[in-house]
Amino acid sequence: MTTYYVTNNSDTVLTDSWDGKPFVFEPGKTLEVPEEIVVHVFGYHATDKSQYLARFGWAKTLNDIPEGLKKLEKFVISNTPPVVKNHSIPPVVERVPLPSNKRVGGKVLSPA
């Protein structure tokens, strides 16, 4: 079984299911899925994408297909995981506040 990575570069959530399991493609995120999902949901390797566009309501007539294909192109499918930018930078574990130059005033008690 081949694993694929689908990155949703659109601004809307896409939800579909396969074999009773839901798959949610959130905007700006990458989801790792098996090959049958990219074939079922996106028509991966299919030359005619009209049935996939119609299923999501992205193309109700033949005139809608170009616009539907633009939406479909926003889902990037790859067989390699995406490169994570700045992954070598460790997260901030502890934050130390910077010293303050403020002087705090108070009463000085004199001995009696």
Residue pairs with C-beta under 8 A, 6 or more apart in sequence:
1 34
1 35
2 34
2 35
2 79
3 32
3 33
3 34
3 35
3 79
4 32
4 33
4 34
4 35
4 37
4 38
4 44
4 77
4 78
4 79
5 30
5 31
5 32
5 33
5 77
5 78
5 79
5 80
5 81
5 82
6 25
6 30
6 31
6 33
6 37
6 38
6 42
6 75
6 76
6 77
7 29
7 30
7 75
7 76
7 78
7 82
8 14
8 25
8 26
8 27
8 28
8 29
8 30
8 31
8 74
8 75
9 27
9 28
9 74
9 75
9 76
10 27
10 71
10 74
10 75
11 27
12 27
13 24
13 25
13 26
13 27
14 24
14 25
14 41
14 56
14 75
15 22
15 23
15 24
15 25
16 22
16 23
16 25
16 40
16 41
17 23
18 36
18 37
18 40
18 41
23 31
23 33
23 37
23 41
24 31
25 31
25 75
30 81
30 82
32 81
35 44
38 44
38 77
39 45
39 46
41 52
42 52
42 72
42 75
42 77
43 49
43 51
43 52
44 77
46 52
49 65
49 68
49 69
49 72
50 59
50 62
50 65
52 72
53 59
53 64
53 65
53 68
53 69
53 71
53 72
54 60
56 68
56 71
58 64
58 67
58 68
58 71
58 72
59 65
59 67
59 68
